[in-house]
């Protein structure tokens, strides 16, 4: 019975990793996009002022 418990915990950890890792990557890309979008807007405002 201990082998089943270990197997279920391993499968659960694998499924959790398959869900958490892509969500973390997507969140990082979203933050990077928002940061670069703000930087692009500031560059445009500087160019318009010149």
DSSP file (Angstrom, degrees, kcal/mol; ACC not computed):
  #  RESIDUE AA STRUCTURE BP1 BP2  ACC     N-H-->O    O-->H-N    N-H-->O    O-->H-N    TCO  KAPPA ALPHA  PHI   PSI    X-CA   Y-CA   Z-CA
    1    1 A X     >        0   0    0      0, 0.0     4,-1.7     0, 0.0     3,-0.2   0.000 360.0 360.0 360.0 -27.9    0.0    0.0    0.0
    2    2 A X  H  >  +     0   0    0      1,-0.2     4,-2.4     2,-0.2     5,-0.2   0.866 360.0  57.7 -66.1 -33.8    2.9    2.3    0.6
    3    3 A X  H  > S+     0   0    0      1,-0.2     4,-2.4     2,-0.2    -1,-0.2   0.871 104.6  51.4 -64.3 -35.8    3.9    2.1   -3.1
    4    4 A X  H  > S+     0   0    0      2,-0.2     4,-2.8     1,-0.2    -1,-0.2   0.901 109.1  50.1 -67.1 -39.9    0.5    3.3   -4.1
    5    5 A X  H  X S+     0   0    0     -4,-1.7     4,-2.4     2,-0.2    -2,-0.2   0.929 112.7  46.3 -62.8 -45.2    0.8    6.3   -1.8
    6    6 A X  H  X S+     0   0    0     -4,-2.4     4,-2.3     1,-0.2    -2,-0.2   0.900 113.3  50.4 -63.7 -40.4    4.2    7.2   -3.2
    7    7 A X  H  X S+     0   0    0     -4,-2.4     4,-2.5     2,-0.2    -2,-0.2   0.918 111.5  46.9 -64.9 -44.3    2.9    6.7   -6.7
    8    8 A X  H  X S+     0   0    0     -4,-2.8     4,-2.5     2,-0.2    -2,-0.2   0.894 112.4  49.7 -66.2 -39.7   -0.1    9.0   -6.1
    9    9 A X  H  X S+     0   0    0     -4,-2.4     4,-2.4    -5,-0.2    -1,-0.2   0.907 112.0  48.9 -64.9 -40.8    2.1   11.7   -4.5
   10   10 A X  H  X S+     0   0    0     -4,-2.3     4,-2.2     2,-0.2    -2,-0.2   0.924 112.7  46.5 -64.9 -44.9    4.5   11.5   -7.4
   11   11 A X  H  X S+     0   0    0     -4,-2.5     4,-2.5     2,-0.2    -2,-0.2   0.904 112.7  50.9 -64.4 -40.6    1.7   11.8  -10.0
   12   12 A X  H  X S+     0   0    0     -4,-2.5     4,-2.4     1,-0.2    -2,-0.2   0.907 110.6  48.2 -62.5 -42.5    0.1   14.7   -8.0
   13   13 A X  H  X S+     0   0    0     -4,-2.4     4,-2.3     2,-0.2    -1,-0.2   0.889 111.7  50.4 -65.8 -38.7    3.4   16.5   -7.9
   14   14 A X  H  X S+     0   0    0     -4,-2.2     4,-2.2     2,-0.2    -2,-0.2   0.923 111.7  47.0 -65.0 -44.8    4.0   16.0  -11.6
   15   15 A X  H  X S+     0   0    0     -4,-2.5     4,-1.2     2,-0.2    -2,-0.2   0.901 111.6  51.3 -64.3 -40.2    0.5   17.3  -12.4
   16   16 A X  H  X S+     0   0    0     -4,-2.4     4,-3.1     1,-0.2     3,-0.4   0.913 110.6  48.7 -62.6 -41.8    1.0   20.3  -10.1
   17   17 A X  H  X S+     0   0    0     -4,-2.3     4,-2.1     1,-0.2     5,-0.4   0.882 107.4  55.3 -65.6 -37.5    4.3   21.1  -11.8
   18   18 A X  H  < S+     0   0    0     -4,-2.2     4,-0.4     1,-0.2    -1,-0.2   0.756 116.8  37.3 -68.0 -22.6    2.7   20.8  -15.3
   19   19 A X  H  X S+     0   0    0     -4,-1.2     4,-1.3    -3,-0.4    -2,-0.2   0.862 119.2  45.0 -92.0 -43.6    0.1   23.4  -14.2
   20   20 A X  H  X S+     0   0    0     -4,-3.1     4,-2.3    -5,-0.2     5,-0.2   0.902 107.6  55.5 -72.6 -42.4    2.3   25.7  -12.1
   21   21 A X  H  X S+     0   0    0     -4,-2.1     4,-2.3    -5,-0.3     5,-0.2   0.938 110.0  43.6 -62.6 -49.9    5.3   26.0  -14.4
   22   22 A X  H  > S+     0   0    0     -4,-0.4     4,-2.7    -5,-0.4    -1,-0.2   0.892 113.8  52.0 -63.0 -36.4    3.5   27.2  -17.6
   23   23 A X  H  X S+     0   0    0     -4,-1.3     4,-2.3     2,-0.2    -1,-0.2   0.887 109.5  49.8 -65.4 -36.8    1.3   29.6  -15.5
   24   24 A X  H  X S+     0   0    0     -4,-2.3     4,-2.3     2,-0.2    -2,-0.2   0.912 111.5  48.5 -66.0 -42.3    4.5   31.1  -14.0
   25   25 A X  H  X S+     0   0    0     -4,-2.3     4,-2.4     2,-0.2    -2,-0.2   0.928 112.3  48.5 -63.2 -44.9    6.1   31.5  -17.4
   26   26 A X  H  X S+     0   0    0     -4,-2.7     4,-2.3     1,-0.2    -2,-0.2   0.893 110.6  51.0 -63.5 -39.4    2.9   33.2  -18.7
   27   27 A X  H  X S+     0   0    0     -4,-2.3     4,-2.3     2,-0.2    -1,-0.2   0.910 110.4  49.7 -64.0 -41.2    2.8   35.5  -15.7
   28   28 A X  H  X S+     0   0    0     -4,-2.3     4,-2.5     1,-0.2    -2,-0.2   0.904 111.0  48.7 -63.4 -41.7    6.4   36.5  -16.3
   29   29 A X  H  X S+     0   0    0     -4,-2.4     4,-2.6     2,-0.2    -1,-0.2   0.886 110.3  52.0 -64.9 -38.5    5.8   37.2  -20.0
   30   30 A X  H  X S+     0   0    0     -4,-2.3     4,-2.4     2,-0.2    -2,-0.2   0.922 111.4  46.2 -63.9 -44.1    2.7   39.3  -19.1
   31   31 A X  H  X S+     0   0    0     -4,-2.3     4,-2.5     2,-0.2    -2,-0.2   0.915 112.9  50.1 -64.3 -42.8    4.7   41.4  -16.6
   32   32 A X  H  X S+     0   0    0     -4,-2.5     4,-2.5     1,-0.2     5,-0.2   0.903 110.7  50.2 -62.2 -40.9    7.6   41.8  -19.1
   33   33 A X  H  X S+     0   0    0     -4,-2.6     4,-2.2     1,-0.2    -2,-0.2   0.918 111.3  47.9 -63.3 -43.7    5.1   42.8  -21.8
   34   34 A X  H  X S+     0   0    0     -4,-2.4     4,-1.9     2,-0.2    -2,-0.2   0.900 112.8  48.7 -65.1 -39.8    3.5   45.4  -19.5
   35   35 A X  H  X S+     0   0    0     -4,-2.5     4,-1.7     1,-0.2    -2,-0.2   0.915 114.6  44.1 -67.0 -42.0    6.9   46.8  -18.5
   36   36 A X  H  X S+     0   0    0     -4,-2.5     4,-2.2     2,-0.2    -1,-0.2   0.829 109.8  57.1 -73.2 -29.9    8.1   47.1  -22.1
   37   37 A X  H  X S+     0   0    0     -4,-2.2     4,-2.0    -5,-0.2    -1,-0.2   0.914 107.9  47.1 -65.2 -42.1    4.8   48.6  -23.2
   38   38 A X  H  X S+     0   0    0     -4,-1.9     4,-2.0     1,-0.2    -2,-0.2   0.891 111.3  51.5 -65.3 -38.8    5.2   51.4  -20.7
   39   39 A X  H  X S+     0   0    0     -4,-1.7     4,-1.9     1,-0.2    -2,-0.2   0.890 108.8  51.2 -65.5 -38.6    8.8   52.0  -21.8
   40   40 A X  H  X S+     0   0    0     -4,-2.2     4,-2.0     1,-0.2    -1,-0.2   0.899 108.3  51.9 -65.1 -40.3    7.7   52.2  -25.4
   41   41 A X  H  X S+     0   0    0     -4,-2.0     4,-2.0     1,-0.2    -1,-0.2   0.895 108.8  50.6 -63.0 -40.0    5.0   54.8  -24.5
   42   42 A X  H  X S+     0   0    0     -4,-2.0     4,-1.9     1,-0.2    -1,-0.2   0.889 108.5  52.2 -66.0 -38.3    7.6   56.9  -22.7
   43   43 A X  H  X S+     0   0    0     -4,-1.9     4,-2.1     1,-0.2    -1,-0.2   0.895 109.3  50.1 -63.4 -39.7    9.9   56.8  -25.7
   44   44 A X  H  X S+     0   0    0     -4,-2.0     4,-2.2     1,-0.2    -2,-0.2   0.896 108.5  51.8 -66.9 -39.7    7.1   57.9  -28.0
   45   45 A X  H  X S+     0   0    0     -4,-2.0     4,-1.5     1,-0.2    -1,-0.2   0.881 109.8  49.8 -64.2 -37.7    6.3   60.8  -25.7
   46   46 A X  H  X S+     0   0    0     -4,-1.9     4,-1.1     1,-0.2    -1,-0.2   0.909 110.9  49.4 -67.3 -41.4    9.9   62.0  -25.7
   47   47 A X  H  < S+     0   0    0     -4,-2.1     3,-0.3     1,-0.2    -2,-0.2   0.878 109.5  51.9 -66.1 -37.4   10.1   61.8  -29.5
   48   48 A X  H  < S+     0   0    0     -4,-2.2    -1,-0.2     1,-0.2    -2,-0.2   0.845 106.9  53.7 -67.4 -32.9    6.9   63.8  -29.9
   49   49 A X  H  <        0   0    0     -4,-1.5    -1,-0.2     1,-0.2    -2,-0.2   0.775 360.0 360.0 -73.0 -25.6    8.2   66.5  -27.6
   50   50 A X     <        0   0    0     -4,-1.1    -1,-0.2    -3,-0.3    -2,-0.2   0.477 360.0 360.0 -80.3 360.0   11.4   67.0  -29.6
